[in-house]
Amino acid sequence: MSTTTTNYGLTVPELIDSPPDITLIGANFPIIDTRLKEVSDAANAKEIPCGAATGTANTYAITLNPAPAAYTEWMALAVKINVASTAASTLNVNGLGAKSILKPNGTPITNLKSDSIYTLRYNGANFIVQGSDAAGNATAADILAGKTASTDAGDVTGTMPNKTGSGTVITPSTADQTIPQGYYGGAAGDGKVAAVSVPVANVLTGTTIAGADGTMPNRGAAVITPGTANQAIAAGYHNGSGYVKGDANLIAANILSGKNIFGVAGSVIAGRRWALGTDANTMSGTPGESLKYVTVSGLSFRPKFVLFKHSSRLNGGVYAEINDTFN
């Protein structure tokens, strides 16, 4: 019973056969000739089996000739990818079963490029891409401007702004302030948030500004009643609904003359129960009678009688009649 070699699949006839099966031996020569040419042809060297992949993205297949009998550790091959991968991928060689394609660091390779040729070696469980260990999912915005890195997507040149030494100053406000995009090294010249001086006595109790808890009392709607002494307005926040009490009796007729209360000048004469007047020098009445009228004003009461003195007489008299127009 014949067997085949591991590397090239050459047929080994049973030595006990007599004579040996020349047909089996003859089938080996084309295989040997092909392999020798691949190694010696400098213009088209193919030191390891190779071929173009078939299948769909992420699930590739290849047919090698001669076909390997099984996957063996250290097996090498080169494969030309027919369609770019989009995720972790596998390769099935001559129907021996799909095996994962990994990077040297053991993670799945997800960015196989269409029409690119990859050299693979089998480690006993998976195919390992040779000559590449780039990894990572960083984008240009994740890398500092002027720097490059190798990632799953290939070499990437950074675009992140470098704020080192920029002196960026952020001033606190009632609204959130956006920190400009970029890299800050943490040095004093890179940037800062401007300091805020917050006297806690000027901040309402229950309110925090820049980490400072206010102590200003909340007076709400304070009401102040006037008195004989000044009334202090209590320190704190007043919401605008408070007031100083008013009084409808605050009028001149209720205030002594010469006094002023809250801007109202008084007109009351203390203890006054009399008034001066002048006669009207009016003659009226029946013939032979002389009637004079005296006008009296400035009293806040109606008198019971009036004393008067005639200018042509030494003594006065009592005016007995008070008419309704007396004021």
ABEGO torsion letter per residue (X at the ends): XBBBBAAAGBBBBBAABOBBBAAAAAAAAAAAAAAAAAAABAABBBABBBEBBBEBBGBBBBBBOBBBABBBBGBBBBBBBABBBABBBBBBBGGAEBBBBBBAAGBBBAABBBGBBBBBBBAGABBBBBGBABBEABBAAABBBGBBBBBAAEBBBBABBBABGAGBBBBBBABBBBBBBEBBAGBAAAEBBBBBBBBAAABBBGBBBGGBBBABBBAEBBBBBBBABBBBBBBEBBAGABBBBBBAABBAAABBBGBBBGGBBBABBBGBABBBBBBAGBBBEBBGBBBBBBBBBGBABBBABBBBBBAABABBBBBABBBAABX
